[in-house]
Each structure stands twice: as C-alpha cells, then as structure tokens.
Amino acid sequence: MTMRWNTARWAVIPALVAGLCLSVTAAPPPTAAPAPVSYGVEQDIFHPVRAQHGMVASVDATATQVGVDILKQGGNAVDAAVAVGFALAVTHPQAGNLGGGGFMMLRTKEGKVTAIDFREMAPEKATRDMFLDDQGNADSNKSLTSHLATGTPGSVAGFTLALEKYGTLPLNKVMQPAIKLARDGITINEALASDLKTYGTDILPKHENSKAIFWKQDGTPLQQGDRLVQTNLAKSLEMIAENGPDAFYKGPIADQIAQEMEKNGGLITKADLANYRAVERTPISGDYRGYQIYSMPPPSSGGIHIVQILNILENFDLHKYGFGSADAIQLMAEAEKYAYSDRSEYLGDPDFVKVPWEALTSKGYAKSLAQQIDINKARPSKEIKPGNISPYESNQTTHFSVVDKDGNAVAVTYTLNTDFGSGIVAGNTGILLNNEMDDFSAKPGVPNVYGLVGGDANAVGPKKRPLSSMSPTIVVKEGKTWLVTGSPGGSRIITTVLQMIVNTVDYGMNVAEATSAPRFHHQWLPDELWLEKGFSPDTQRLLKEKGQNVAVKEVMGSTQSIMVGPDGMLYGASDPRTVADLTAGY
C-alpha cells in the first residue's frame, strides 16, 4: 500500500510501542560471526522503549494501549494481538480491517512456531481474464476500485482461529475495547486525516456508505481533531463478539456483503463467505549466522525470499563492509534481484500450485547465486531470469508485534491492500472492503500496483489466495525468541524486514537503531536501486559506478518491532517514518 510519512523526523518514536512494567566475483568467504548487539546502551544514538512484563508495538497509539491493557488484565500475547487487530479496524481504517486479510506468525512459550493464513480468497465465480479489457489489456480500475476487486475477507476468521487455539480470554472480552472505540468515537489523528485528504478523496466520496462515515456535511473529509463515530461498525463488532465468526460469514453481515456485491456487479456470494476458512500452516524457516528465522509461507512470498536472500548473504562478510557502504548495498541489491526474479515465476497459492520452497531456500541454491554476484559490477535485470532450481528440489498494510511476560510472541501483518481498500463499505455494516484481487497476476508479465510482475502461478482463479509480500517474522536466538518484526510497504516489505534482520545480526544495532537506519530496495523489475534519503553522496556515486540505476525514493516501510534481551528485558521500537500520535510505555 502507498503510505504517508513524516520524512523530517529521524528520531526514534517509541510512542506506538507500549511496554507493561509492573514495578569481480570472488569466492565467497566463510560465514562471518554476527556482531554483538548493544540493546540500547548509553553510547547508542537511538534508544528503544524498555519493559519487563509485556510489550505491544503497533502503528496506532490507541490500539497499542488496547493491547497493553489486555496484557495487564492477564491475557497472553495472542489475546492482546487479537484485541489490537480488532481495534485497528476502528482507529486505523486505512489498513486495519474486518474486510481484508493477512497473516500471523506465532511462537508459544514452549517454543512451538506456527503460521496462520487468513489471506483473502477469490470468489467461486472468479475467472482467469476477469481484469482484462476488450483489447486484452489489464484494467487496473477493475482490479482496484470496482466491486470485482474484493476477495472474500479473512481477518475475522484468522483472529478468531488464533484466539480459540492459542488465546486465554473469551472473544467478547478482547473485542470490547474495539466496540467501545467505534461506538463512542475516536479523535482523528494526523495519520488518518492525511490519508483521508491524500488518498480517500479519490475513492471514498464515490460510495455513499463510505462518504457518510468519513466525510462532513460540507463535503470535506474529516480533519485532525474531528470526532469519528462509527455506529454501524460498532454494531457489526457487537454481533461478532456475541455470535463469533458465524455472524460475519453466515449471518447478517454476510447477508449485507453479498447484497452489496449482487447490486453492483461484484462476485462474492453468501456461499463464498460461508466456505471461507483460515488455515494454519508450517512456517518457512532458515538459519542465518546461528539465528533461526521463522517467517510466513505461501501464499506469502515473504518467508521464502527473506530466507533465500539471507542464505545468499551468508556467503559474504557484511559486517566487514559496514552498514551503508556501497559494497554492502551492492551485495544485498544483487541478491534481491535474484530472489524477486524467482518470485515472478515460482510463487503462488500452495493449495493450487506446487511452490518449490525447499529448493528456493536451500543453502546450495543460494551459494550458486552468490557465486554469480560481482561486488564491483551490477548485473542488469534483463540478464537475470528465474533460476534453475531443479538440482535443489527436495502499499496499505499495517503490522503489529506483541510479546507477553511468559515469552509468547505474535507478529501480525494484515491489509485492505491500498489505502482504504476498494473504498466500498458493505451496506450498513460500517466495514470497508479490500481490493486484494489486484495482487493476482491479471496478465503474465504485467506489473500490479506495486510494480511486481507475476505469471501463471499467481493467475486469478476461483478460491485461490493471491500472492502477498507480507512477512511477519520471528527470529530465535539460542532457543529463545529474540526479534519479532514486520512491516507494511507492498513489494518493499520483504527488503524492509530483511534489513531489520541484517541490521541487528550483522551490524549489531539495537532494535531502535535498526528501525531508524535508512533503507534501500531492489525488486528486479524495474531495474532500479531505490534509496531513502540518508545515504551519502559518495555511496550513491560508488553504486552508480558499479552499474546500479540509483533512484532516491520516498521512505520505505513502517516496522513495529520488539527485541528480547538475554535477561528477558523487552526492547521495542516503532518506525519514525510513520505520521502518528504518541503514547507512553507502562
């Protein structure tokens, strides 16, 4: 999803993290030892929020406090995460949602790691060429702003599944804060006001149900400081709290979603909603310099390609080159090219296509790619094709992280796709609907809204889940949860999460420093190396001399991360790039 940022601030904003404190191609060298992490000692530039008994990091101060309050009431990390997820549907409607979907990574205090897939699904009536015009060209209006753009939502199913299997509190208790916020109203913060003005004006006023919620009588969007009361959304939340997910998928809410679709040429039916299921999957895992990486499996591409890129980078001593050096960026950018090329060919819904994840995440395949990387010369993307893996066979999104006093850890990334999704509110439900169908490959070789190119593996098809880049990730050190992280950002999610891992493991940054460090991104096509502001002119010049097509772009990602110190102390950081309110830790 496209996001709005405060590019002037480069200080850590602990605000949205609340803690609960009750008192030439050379032969690649051997794997380098990770750098020691400082955890925020006095000589560090940026300092994380610290807490002892629990922590929540999210994009919204109010939702963060909801999660902390659940922890203080004795709930575990899953209880808090579900409460935050429902609260964000009220306080952060740009991306927080009931009408979208996403992914959850979960590690229990016993060490079990699991992934919950609540990605949207294409309706039964979806067809391969449904987003092509009469000339056979991809029509983004169909896939982004029409009723055809909406996939069957998964958020309610995913949160209730997680709570039932891994939570400790009843659904109606964890949902009460969200219900109260919707019924009593919230004060519009800077982030929501900015997004309504910048993005919402293109889509929300076109739909009377949406306009009635977010627009004033004088025909202008709500502004910072205005009160937003969402009575219809409160009623929908109350029905879910009382009757569980059936209220959404089989009851009155399902009726209104299906009626909205039938009246306006959409495809979702009551049968599509009744048949939706969230799925528990085995995470993608890998080992990087002695740390265990757990991230989301397909239909996310995030886990596979984070592990793939880390496997490539393990063949080089990044610590020796240093953060922000042209050589380190060159190595990482070249590795990213190979991964995104493979993504275009091999990734899709694992329930419909065979995803060769073992080959893509194998150390042998990574070494073969590392040997093709020249630290002095960029390889043009047009010369890079999806790799031969046969020998190795065996932007609006939001993220939040939670760790509780017992060590349970949850990372959730969920979305409507672009800001406010399709902009359509279903009937009187107060629920904004997603436009996730754009994440399918409408036509092989044609990029989607994020510039990502796909093929037949990610073609539109009934009941398929579109490919995603969302990458909620948990890193384990010496058998204990060490880092919980994730980010929005469309195609840049993978590289943002990757840099959080590299910054902490290879460069020894604490979680706040790793969050605030400038970022870069290469996704193979287009053949550009995107840099945030903050990299020196010398670095940019050296990268250009290596053949990289350097472009300074808007800032990337909005990570919400928690690190666990060796003594169990929790260290959290919210991304300073996000325009948002501030809150205090506990």
N, C-alpha and C positions, 0 to 999 in steps of 0.2 A: 504494500500500500504506500502511496505517496504520503509523506508526513511533513509537519511544520516543525521547525526547530528554532531554538534560540542560539544563533551562531556567535553571539557576542560573549557568551559565558563559557569559560573553560575551567571553572572551579567545580569541585565535586558538589553535587546536590544530594545530600544524604536524606533529603526531605521525604522522598517517597519510599524510604526504607525505614520501617519502624521495628525496633527490637523490643523484646519483652525482658526487662531486667527487674527481677523481683528483689531485691535488696538494692670459453674453452671448456669443453666438457671434461672435467677431471673425474677420476674415480671417486665416488662419494666416500667421505671419511666415516669411521665408525660412529655409532650413535653417541652424541655428546651427553654429558651428565646435565640434568636440569639445574637451573640456577636456584639458589636458596631464596625463599620468599620472605619478605620483610613483615607482612601482616599489618603494616601501618605504624612503623616505629617513628621516632621523633624526626629523623633526618629525611623521611619521605615527604614529597611535595603534597600529595593528596592523601587524605585520611578517611577511612570508611567509618560508618556507624558501627558501634560495638554493642553487643548484648550477650547475655548469658543463657537465657532460657527459651528463646524463640525469636524468630525474625521473619518479616514479610517485606518483600521488595516488589513494588508494582508501579505503574505509570501514574496512578492517581492517589492522592493523599487520603481521601475519604475511604476508598476501597482498601487501602493498606491498613488503615485503622480498624476497619471491619475485621480483617484477618487477625490482627493482633488481639482484638477483644475476644475473638473465638479461642485463641490460644490461652488467654488469661482465664477463660471460663473452663479450661480443662480439655478443650478439643485438641486433636492432633493436627499434623500438617495437612492431611487430606481434608479434614473438616474446614480448616482455615482457607485452603485453596478453593474449595467449592463455594464458600461464603464470598470470597473475593471475586470469583468468576461471575456469580450472580450480581454482586454489587456493581461491577464494571459495566454490566448491561444497562444500568441506570446512570452511572456517573461518567462513563466514557463511551457513549453510543457510537462514536466514530468507528470503534472496533470491538469493544466489549459487547457481548451479544447473547441472545437466545436464538436468533435466526441465522446463525452461522455455524462454525465448527472449528475443530482444531485437534491438538494433541497434548497428552500429558505423559511426562516421564516421572516415575515414582520409585523411590528407594526406601524400603522399610528399615526400621531399626535393627532388624535381624539380617539385613544385607540383601534381601530379595529386590531385584530390579525388574520393573515391568513397564510396558508402554500401553497407553490407552488411546486408541484411534477413534476419534469422533469427528472425522472429516465428513463433509457433506457428500451426498451421493447423487448421481444423475438420476432424474426420474425415469420410470419404466418406458415412457414414450420418447426418450431422447434418441437422436439419430446422429450418425457419423457426420453428416454435412449440414446440420441444423443451423450453423452460424455462417454459412456461405450465402452470398447474394446471387442474383440471377446470372451473373457473369462468372460465378465460381470463385469469387474473391471473399476473403474473410471479412465479415462485417462486425466491427467491434461494438457498434450500437446494440446489436442483438445480444452479444455476449456480456455486455457490461451494464446496460441501463434498461433493458426490456424485462418483462416477466419471464422470458426464456432464460435469463441469466442466472436464475436462482436454482441452486441444488437443494435437495432435501436436507434440512438443518440437522446438526448432530450435537450441539452443545448441551442441551438438556439431557440427552441420553448419556453422554460422556460423563457429565458431572454426577448424575445420579448413580451410574455404574460404579464410579470411583468411591463414592460415599458408602454405597451398600457393601462393597467388598473390603474397603480399607479404612473407612472412617469410623468414628465412635459416637457421633451425635446424630439425632434424627434430622431428616430433611427440613421439616418445618422450623427447626431451631436455627439451622445455618442460613436459611433463607429470610428470616425475619428482618435482618438489617437492610437487605435489598428492598423488601416490601415497604419498609418504613421510609427509606430514601425516595422511592418512587411516589409514595402516597403523600408524604409531607413536603417533598420538593428538595432540590439542591440549588446552590448558588452557582451560576455559570462561571467557570474559571477561564483563565486566559486561553488554555489549550482548546477547549470546546468552542469558545467564542471565535477564535481564529479559524478553526476548521469549518465552522458554520459559514463564516464570511467568505473563506477562500475556496472551499470545495462544495459545501452544502448548497450554495446558490445555483449550482449547475443542475442539481437533481432533485433536491427536496421540495422546492416550490411546485414542481410539476405534478406532485401527488398530494391531493387534498388531505389525506390522513396524516401524511408526514408534515406538511405545512402547518397543520393545526397544532402540532406538538412543538415545533421548533421556530415558528415564525410569530411575530407580534401582529396585532390588528392593523398597524400602519404599513404592513407589507415588508418589514425588515426582519432579519434574523435576530434571535435573542443575542444580547451582548453581555460582556463580562459584568458580573454583579446582578444580572437579572435572575429571577427565580424560575426554575423549570420544575413544574409539577407534572407527573406522568401517571394520571389516574388509571387509564386503561392498562398500562404496563403493570401497575400495582395489582390490578385485578387478575391479570394473567399469571403473575408471580404467586398470588394467593392460591389460585387454582392448582398450580404445580406443587406448591408446598403442602396442600391438603390431599391431593389425589395422586401425586407422583408424576412420573413421565407420561403416564397414560393421558393426563389432561392435555398435554401438548401433542402427542402422537395419535390419539384416538378420540379425544373428547372435543370440547367446544373450541379450543384453539385450533385443532386440526381442521375442524369444520370451516373456520374463517380463512385459514390459509388456502384450503382447497377452493373455496368460493372465490377468493381473490384471484387465484390462478385461472379458474374457469371463465371468469368475466373478462379477463384481459389477455387471453392467449397464452398463458403460462401452462406448464406441463405437470406440475406437482399435483397429485391426487391424494385422496384420503388413504388409498391403498399404499402409495409411496411412503406416506408418513407412518402408517401402521406397521409397515415392514422394515422400517429403519432399525438398525442395530449398531451400537458402538461395539468395537472389537478390541479385545486385549491381545497384544502382540508381543513377540520376543524382541527386545531392543537390539539395535546394531551395537556391537561392542568392539573395542580395539585397545591396544596397548601403545602408549606413547611415552617413551623415556621412563618407563616404570610406573606411569599413571594409567589407570583403567578409564576408558572413555565409554560412556553409555549415551546413545542418542536415538532419535526416532527412526524406525524402519519405514519402508514404503507402506503407504503411498507418499510419505515424505522422502525427498531425496537428500535431506539434511544429514542424517546419520551416516549413510554410506559415503557421502563425499567429504564430510569432515574427517572421517577415519581414513579415507583414501588419501586426502591431501596431507594429513599428519604422517601417514606411512611414507609418503614421498619425502617430506621434510625431515624425517628421522635420519635420512641418509646424509644430512648436512648439519654443520655446527652453527646454528643460527645465533647462539649466544656469542660466538667469536665475532660474527659480523656486526652485531649490535642492533638494537631497536632503531628503526628509521633509516638505516643505511641503505644505499642503493643496492648493494649486493643482497641483503636480506630480502628486500622487497622484490627484487628480480627473481630470486628463487621461489618465493611464495606465489608471485603472479604467474610464473610459468607452470607451477604445479596446479594452480587454479584453472588454467586453460585446459589442461588435460582432463581434469575432473568434470568441468562443465560440458566439454565435448562428449564425454561418456554419458553424462546426464541426458543429453538430447536423444540418445539412441536407445538406452537400455532401461530407463526408469519409467514406471507406471504403476497402476494398481496391482498389487501382488495376487489379488483374487481373480485377475483376468489375464495377466501376462507373467511369464517367468522372468523374474528380476535376478540377474546373476550376481547377487550381493557378495557371495563368498569370493568370487574372482575379483570383483572390484575392490574389495577390502583386504585382499591378500598382500602380504609383505613382498612376495615375489613379483607380482604385477607392479607394485609401487616402485620397486628397485629398477625394473625395466624402464619405467617412465623417468625416474630420477637420472638414469644414465643418459637420457636424451636432453637433459636440461643443460644449457650453456650459461654460466653465470655472467658471461660478458656479452651475450647476444640473444635478444628476444627472438623467438620463433614466431613468424606471422601466423595468425589464427587460421588463415586459409590453408596452411600446410598441415594443420592438426585435424585429424579425423578420429572418430571413436575408435578406441584401441582394440587390438586383437586379444580378447580375454580368454579364448578357448584353452590355452595351455594352463590356465589358472582356475578352471571350473572346479569345484568341489561342491504496495506497499500498503489497507490499514489493518494492521495486525497489532496485537499487544501481547506482552509477555509478563508473567509474574512468577516469582520464586518464593518458596516457603520452607523453613527448617524449624522443627519443634525441639523441645527440651530433651526428648528421647533419641533424637537423631533421625527421625523420619524426614525425608526430603521430597519436595514436589516441585517440578518445573512445568509450567503450562504456557503454551502459545496458542492463541485462538484468534479468529478473524471473521470479518464480513467480506474480505478481500480489499477493495478500495475503500476510501473514506465513506462511511455510511452505507456501504454495500451498494445495492441497486437503488437505494433511496426510497424504496417502496415499503410502507407499513401495511401489514396484512389486516384488512378490515378494521375492527375496533380493538385489536389485540395490543396495540402500542409497540409491536415487535417489528423492528427493521429487518428486512430480508437481505441475504447475501447475494453477491454476484460472482460466486466461485466457479461457475461454469466457464468463465474466461480462462481458468487455469488449465483446462484441457487444450490440446493442440487442435485448434479449429481447422487448420490445414497444415500438412507437413512442411516444415521449413519456414513458416510464417510466425514471427515473434508475437507473444502476447503483450499485455500492457506493461510488463516488466522487461521486455526485450528478450525473454527466454524463448529459445527455439525448441520445438519438440517434434516427435514423429509418431508413428503408428502405435507405439507402446502407450502413448498418452492420448490416443484418439478418443473422441466422445463416444460413449456407449451406455446403454441402459444399466443402471445400478452400479456403474463404475464410480470410483472416487478419484477426483482429479489430482494430479501430481502437485506436490507442495514443496516449498523450501523451508517450512517451519521446522526449527531444530531445538526444541527443549532438550537440554543436555545436563548430565550429571557426571562429574569427574570424581573418581575414588583414588585415594592415596593410602597405601598400607592398610587396606581393608576397611577404611572409613570414608564417609562422604567428605569431600574436600571442596568442591566447587559446584554450585547449582546456578545455571545461567541460561540465557536465551534472549531473543530479540525479535522485533518486527523488522520490516525492511524489504519485503519481496525477495528478489534474487540475491540481495546483499545479506540476507540472514545468515547463510552458510559461512560467508567470509567474515562476518562480524563475530559470530560465535567462535570460529576458528582463531581469530586474533585474540579473543579473551583467553583461550587456552594457551596459545603461544606466548602471549604477554606475561602470563603468570608462571608457566612452566619454564620457558626458555630464558626469559628476561628477569624473572624474579620479582615482578611487580606485585604489590598488594592489589586487592580487588578494586579499590578506588582508582589507583593509578592505571590499571589495565583498562578500566572503563573509560577514563578520560583521555587516554592516548589517541592521537589522530589515526584514522583508519584508511585503508585502501581496498580496492576491489577490481578483480578481472573475471569476467564470465564467458570468455572465449569469443562470443559474438554479442555485441560488436567488438572489434579488436581495439579496445581502449583500456588503458590502465587508469582507473578513477582514483584520484587522491582527494582527501579532505584538505582543507587549509591546515597548516601546521608543519608540513614537511618543508625542509629548507630548499631554497633555490638551487643549491649545489646538488642536493639529492635528485631534484627534478631534472637538472641538466644531465647528470650521470645516467639516469634512467632513459632519457631521450637518446643519449649516445649509445646505449645498449640496444636501441631499436624499439623501445616501448612508446606507444602512442599515448602520451600522458595528457590527462584532462582533469583539471581541478573541478570537482563537483560539489553539490550540496552534501551536508553531513550525512553519515550513514549509521543506521541502527539506533536502538534505544534499549540497551541492555538493562536488565534488572537482575542483579547477581548477589549471591551470598557465598562467602568462603568460611570454612570451619577450620579454626586453628588447632594446633596439636594439643592444646589444653582444653579443647571444646568450646572456647570463646567463638562467638559468631561475629563476622565482619561483613557488612552489607554496603552496597553502593547502587544508587540509581543513576541513570545516564544524565549528564549535564546538558546533553543536546536537546532534551525534551522541554518544551514550554509547559510548565505545570506549577501548581501550588506547592507549598512546602508543609511539612509536618514534623513532629518531634518523635524521637525514639522513646521506648519505655524500658 
